């Protein structure tokens, strides 16, 4: 157990020194892949985090998708953010991003894949945006 704590500490020190790649490599080498993924996520280096997830066979983490989507939304990359929100199952956020910009075809794409029972509120939100845009046929 002490060795694991020592390896974790070395990785943390490298990160605090600004040696992020070395830190991540150290974490991976010592079977602390989650620490490396967390490091890259904190640094907003989502591509690297996702590459580690794929390389080490970990299941894609919806939390990382959410953080990436929030970052993209906050930096004005609304289309990419909405796509990631939808991938992460956060349909309301995706619909709201598209709805505020009246991107009706994208709203339609999100809505047509929703379960009528589980996502009733999200479907109603889609209908609201269609009504606001004067597309009453799709609002039904």
C-alpha positions, -999 to 999 in steps of 0.1 A, spaced: 0 0 0 28 24 8 43 19 -26 10 28 -43 8 60 -22 44 68 -31 37 63 -68 6 85 -66 26 112 -48 54 111 -75 27 116 -102 11 145 -82 45 162 -78 52 159 -115 18 175 -123 25 204 -98 58 209 -116 39 214 -148 52 181 -163 17 169 -172 27 143 -198 53 128 -175 28 128 -147 2 110 -168 27 85 -181 38 78 -145 2 72 -134 -4 49 -163 28 30 -157 18 24 -121 -18 12 -129 -33 46 -118 -50 52 -152 -80 69 -135 -56 95 -121 -41 102 -155 -76 105 -170 -86 129 -142 -54 149 -148 -62 154 -185 -98 162 -178 -88 188 -153 -65 203 -179 -93 204 -204 -73 180 -226 -103 158 -234 -88 142 -264 -60 128 -243 -84 116 -216 -105 99 -242 -75 83 -258 -64 68 -225 -99 55 -219 -99 38 -253 -63 25 -250 -69 9 -215 -103 -5 -222 -121 15 -197 -157 23 -204 -164 58 -216 -171 80 -186 -202 102 -190 -187 126 -165 -159 134 -189 -184 140 -217 -203 163 -194 -172 183 -184 -161 185 -221 -196 196 -231 -197 223 -204 -163 235 -214 -173 237 -251 -205 255 -242 -187 280 -220 -161 287 -248 -188 294 -274 -186 260 -292 -223 254 -288 -228 229 -316 -201 206 -304 -214 210 -268 -249 201 -277 -238 170 -295 -218 159 -265 -247 166 -241 -269 144 -263 -243 117 -263 -241 118 -225 -279 115 -223 -284 151 -212 -310 158 -238 -325 188 -221 -292 207 -223 -288 198 -260 -324 208 -268 -320 241 -250 -287 250 -268 -303 242 -302 -336 259 -292 -320 292 -282 -304 293 -317 -336 280 -335 -316 251 -350 -348 231 -356 -333 203 -376 -309 194 -347 -338 196 -322 -357 172 -345 -327 148 -345 -325 148 -307 -363 144 -303 -368 116 -327 -344 94 -306 -362 101 -273 -383 75 -255 -419 88 -253 -423 75 -217 -389 83 -202 -383 117 -219 -418 133 -219 -405 166 -205 -378 168 -231 -402 161 -259 -425 188 -246 -395 212 -246 -389 203 -283 -425 211 -290 -422 244 -273 -393 254 -296 -412 242 -327 -442 263 -316 -420 294 -311 -406 290 -346 -441 286 -360 -437 249 -370 -469 237 -354 -469 204 -373 -438 193 -355 -450 206 -322 -477 180 -320 
